[in-house]
Amino acid sequence: MRRRSIRTTIALACWFQLALTLAAGLTLTGFAEDAAVPLRQRPGEEPRPIRFPPYIYESVPDINSSASDFVPVPDRWRQFYVGKWYDPYNQNVLKGDIPIFGEPGEEWFFSADLVSDTSYESLRIPVPVGGSSTSKPGSLNTFGKGDVQLLNENLAMSFSLIRGNTTFKPPDFELRVAPVFNFNHATASETGILRIDPSKGEERDNAQLGFQELFIDYHLANLTDRYDFVSSRIGIQKFQSDFRGFVFSDEAPGVRLFGNFENNLYQYNLAWFSRLEKDTNSNLNTTFDMRHEDVAVANVYLQDTPALGHTLQFSYIYRADTAGDQAPHYDDNGFLRRPASIGDEREKNLYTSYFGISGDGHFGRINSTSALYYVTGAESHNPIAGREQDINAAMGALELSYDIDWIRLRASVLWASGDNDPYDGDANGFDAIFDSPNFAGGDLSFWQRQAIPLVGGGEVFLVNRNSFLPNLRAGKEEGQSNFVNPGLRLYNAGIDFELTPRLKLVTNATFLQFDQLGVLEAVRQDGSFNRDIGFDLSAGLLYRPFLNNNVQLRGGSAVLFPSKGLKALYGDDCLYNMFTNLILQY
């Protein structure tokens, strides 16, 4: 009985193995077209061909081959999922991921970007009462109601045609066109604020199309096998002279030679720009209306200097502003911008040289950004001083931050020299060419975000939009630099909170002072000014619902509490602004 039981068990095991083999054979035979498993063949016979299943991705066609062969694909870009033209998250022919034409080694790519930037602001700034036809008759005060609402929409497009591989080496050629369409609507509480003609009312609508980029980038040479290179760029292009945009940050037509050497340890720029006029209400480039201001830049970046993780930059910037040789310039709203409507209102030319050292990076766990500039030159005539000026001024800025998990602690200080005696022939107030600083809270700060007019003393601004400098300039976009100004001392502390991967909170507290008071006392004919401007408190939120920059929602608010210096100019009222900003990017 025991032997019969063993034989029965062996027989059942054999039958079970045979059944599994037959089942496997039927499975492999029935699904040979859907599987890449090699079948057992008789010795001496050719292997049976296997039909590989079609790739589920649209980039690779149906491929027939055997398991022992390599599977050819057209090129390395089409091995995986290409995606659809409207899908920004995967490979896409509109993002420059896949060549659109060209022979191997000479591929051409196309890249398209689309950004919608919508913002709404509500703010209060000091303004004079309306003109003779004011909408608020009976107003006897010096200051009117300074409540303003702004709606601004920028639809920015960028199209690039690129030859060459942009991932492993610099591209050989690029043509880029970046038109921007702007629509803006503004409402004020007084006439004569939005337009000089009070009959135009308290509302204004404006639309503008400008080209912020329109250039050809041509690769001149590779210097080493690690692709140290020399390239050139001709046309309207973005350029920022330092890490934070303290002196020159613009989109202007020009010629630029740039590259690197020593295995990308050093980078350099040699550039010349001839600036365009800006549209008054959108701040976009006008269609080839020249500003009569030339800017030449030479700079070099030294990586890991003086420590690993820190970059040092040396720069020289020359500016020749000959707008004084042209006819007076009025902006689109009818206000005189050149010459500035202050003092004797005479035309002027400017010739300045900026020498700068700046740094950005970290020393251990301490993040650092710094800048130091000295400017010298000549001004043919200053309307405040009423005479020619020799320019000698300086600026210094330092920001340190320290990260503790999801919190960043920041501290910043900035000094821009002021002119204490406007009549001595020396202009000692620092001014930039066209600045847009990202510093000490950036555009969250009321002092930087808003243009504050100088009420009484001239048709100029105490400080211009997107600038820290109290330069008494008749508009940053269309006015000329003014080096007879009070200067600035800024002290800032801030904390950034990464509340979640999607939500960030930025807070700032800034104390502001004038550096010198002689210019303000001369302009206002008042010797009782105080140095203290006031406290600027601001906070902002950034929300990215998809953990990327395709959708961004920003909101912020700032209040400027005046101290004695600002009260002497504008009274006791607090100044404020609130804004929301929605950015959609493809």
Sequence and secondary structure as in RCSB ss.txt:
>XXXX:A:sequence
MRRRSIRTTIALACWFQLALTLAAGLTLTGFAEDAAVPLRQRPGEEPRPIRFPPYIYESVPDINSSASDFVPVPD
RWRQFYVGKWYDPYNQNVLKGDIPIFGEPGEEWFFSADLVSDTSYESLRIPVPVGGSSTSKPGSLNTFGKGDVQL
LNENLAMSFSLIRGNTTFKPPDFELRVAPVFNFNHATASETGILRIDPSKGEERDNAQLGFQELFIDYHLANLTD
RYDFVSSRIGIQKFQSDFRGFVFSDEAPGVRLFGNFENNLYQYNLAWFSRLEKDTNSNLNTTFDMRHEDVAVANV
YLQDTPALGHTLQFSYIYRADTAGDQAPHYDDNGFLRRPASIGDEREKNLYTSYFGISGDGHFGRINSTSALYYV
TGAESHNPIAGREQDINAAMGALELSYDIDWIRLRASVLWASGDNDPYDGDANGFDAIFDSPNFAGGDLSFWQRQ
AIPLVGGGEVFLVNRNSFLPNLRAGKEEGQSNFVNPGLRLYNAGIDFELTPRLKLVTNATFLQFDQLGVLEAVRQ
DGSFNRDIGFDLSAGLLYRPFLNNNVQLRGGSAVLFPSKGLKALYGDDCLYNMFTNLILQY
>XXXX:A:secstr
 HHHHHHHHHHHHHHHHHHHHHHHHHHHHHTGGG        TTS          SSTTS      TTS    S 
GGGSS    TT SSS  TTBTSS SB  TTS EEEEEEEEEEEEEEEEE   B   TT SSTT  SSB   EEEE
EEEEEEEEEEEEES TTTS  SEEEEEEEEEEEEEEEESSTTSSSSSGGG SEEEEEEEEEEEEEEEEEEEE ST
T  EEEEEEEEEEEESSSS SSBEEEEEEEEEEEEETTTTEEEEEEEEEEEEE TTT  EEEEEEEEEEEEEEEE
EETT SSTTEEEEEEEEEEEE GGGS  EE TTS EEES BSTT     EEEEEEEEEEEEEETTEEEEEEEEEE
EEEEEEETTTTEEEEEEEEEEEEEEEEEETTEEEEEEEEEE   S TTSSEE     SB     TTGGGSHHHHS
 EE  SS BSEEE TT      BS TTTS    SS  EEEEEEEEEEE SSSEEEEEEEEEEEES  HHHHHHHT
 S   SEEEEEEEEEEEE TTSSSSEEEEEEEEEEEE HHHHHHH S  EEEEEEEEEEE 
